[in-house]
Amino acid sequence: EDGYRAWLRYDKIDNAEVLKSYQAQFNHVLIKGDSPTLKAAQEELEIGLKGLMGTEFDFTAGSVQGGTLLIGTIKELSDFSELNLKTLLSDSGPEGYIIQRRELDGKEITLIAANTDIGVLYGVYHLLRMMQTHQYLDGVSVSSSPKIENRILNHWDNLNRLVERGYAGLSLWDWGRLPEYKDPRYTDYARLNASMGINGTVLNNVNADPRILNEDFLEKVEVLADIFRPYGIKVYLSVNFQSPIEVGGLETADPLAPEVQEWWNEKAADIYERIPDFGGFLVKADSEGQPGPFQYNRTHAEGANMLADAVAPQDGLLIWRAFVYSPEQTDRFREAYDEFVPQDGKFRDNVLLQVKNGPIDFQPREPFSPLFGALPNTNTVLELQITQEYFGFANHLAYQGPLFTEALNHDTYAEGEGSTVGKIVASEVFDYEHTGIAGVVNLGTDRNWTGHPFIQSSWYAFGRLAWDYTLSSEDIAKEWLRMTFTNNPKFVEPITEVMQESREAGVNYRSPLGLTHLYAQGHHYGPAPWTSDLPRPDWTAVYYHKAAEDGIGFDRTETGSNAIGQYEAPLEEKFSDPETTPEEFLLWFHHLPWDYEMDSGRTLWGELVHKYYQGVETVRWMQEEWESIEGLIDEHRFEEVKALLEIQEKDAVIWRNSCVLYFQTHSNKPIPDQYEKPEHDLEYYKELEKTRYIPAPRYY
Ligand code: BDP
């Protein structure tokens, strides 16, 4: 049990009663139609039903009988007018489906129907998921369709197969062996993603190597697109803004130069010839050294629109990232907003602006980016990070479900109360032409895809929330645990709790109360709150925490950078006063004295210390809970997670001690007696930055 099957494990159902009910409900399958997508659906059912029920299924029946699992599109099932599919599927759209236990012609059947083939495939995965989680199907009536149109994974994979912020082996895309060798893993990748409804994948790093647009590479990309197509997954590419020069041999990449537009038009047409359903381009421009329109004195809108026009004839999308910050700004928090809000309404309809959930950069906790709610006329995509760049790489258990739902549920007040980020992204607040959500993923050649077995759960949570952003992280965790490990409640209950607490633990032992970015520069694994001397101030830790004798925190009120002014009125007011600022965001917005009194009655210093210690305690509790489930799952994964939790506990202690000792040099206050004392002095922890963590190189 090495985790390769992830949540698509179809081991025989060990609950006799549930199994018996399924056996009574269906005994053969009738799939109408034979497109590649329906073939994929049939193959999945063949493996799934055989595995779950332990018997071969008959897929050759020509007619409906009692116990038929009847599957098809509205068109293929048109003979069965009694089903009334036109009405049943009227709200299902191009990707939705229905699942029903019902009568047809006096016979009890199970029906999966959709308007399209891909809807059918999604319905098949839904049924299998219900069976994997032992749900009774009596009287079942499901109707489901995605709330967000483009549900896209972002791979930060380089062409040499090293993955930026990857931690799970090499890139899945074996460029050296493509197009000839079609690794079966590509199909399994597509299955896993389709099972959640992911319908797009950006294959390469946003720090884009221009060579991806060479013919050699496009031929390889084409093969991947062919493999993914039956599973409803479109391929996208990250492109480098200078490609016309680097690949095309032009003298300029000025977006307003006709030859540049012409070059991109031809390049796009060439790609569409190979890949008719190519998704489009993703661009990181004028950010962290990536080229962009600025060097030609053009705006983001001018740069994006030129590329958007190139893909528009084939209905392609142009996804432009809002992750920008210039060295001149006094507060990095403000930047993307200051840059993009004045350009709202200037982008083409097929441009999507991709915004990270928070204003800085995937920190363990951030307030929402004020761009959400401030762009009524620009299709706004939410970018989340699945890979644990700031959460202990593939070593720590840090289920991201709670972070994702927190991000989606933040109320922006853009159009009054209830204008949550999720609703904005799903175009329920403004009227967007296109909607999208993106997850930066760390999948690699590790047998279990993600390194830490539990990072699969964040991939899963992203996929499920991309389909339906209103789901709860707890329900998703339970579902994932049942499918990935066992349905045994003695396992599922405590480990759901572990997962739900794990993110908060990670916040507490790294950066509680709204502290942020205390990482060692470069690799982002270990603590270095003392970092002060780097080429750019906004890469240092002291820039973010501003700890000094008078207190700690970043003043973003009117007396400071006034970033708070970027939020809608009720939030601006709420965040302006430390008394009404939620404690988890306190030091994001305020610089407060060490003896500021907190809700708990402790001083700010006391609370900070308390949170750091609490973070470590939670990890120790997670360890105990994990120990308690020994024997309920396979030994392989039990031992692996156990060992990784040991690493996590050690790291958490190092984080806590480093931060508490360092901040103490500013607060000049003692660590209260009830807490265990750090084993070493601050100098020792400072040294660890250079010895214990092996910095991951940056590849740009
Ligand atoms: C940061 C990463 C960096 C990425 C950048 C981005 O540290 O490796 O290139 O985000 O999103 O989080 O472009």
Boltz pocket constraint, residues with backbone or C-beta under 6 A from the ligand:
constraints:
  - pocket:
      binder: B
      contacts: [[A, 164], [A, 165], [A, 206], [A, 207], [A, 284], [A, 288], [A, 323], [A, 361], [A, 362], [A, 389]]
      max_distance: 6.0
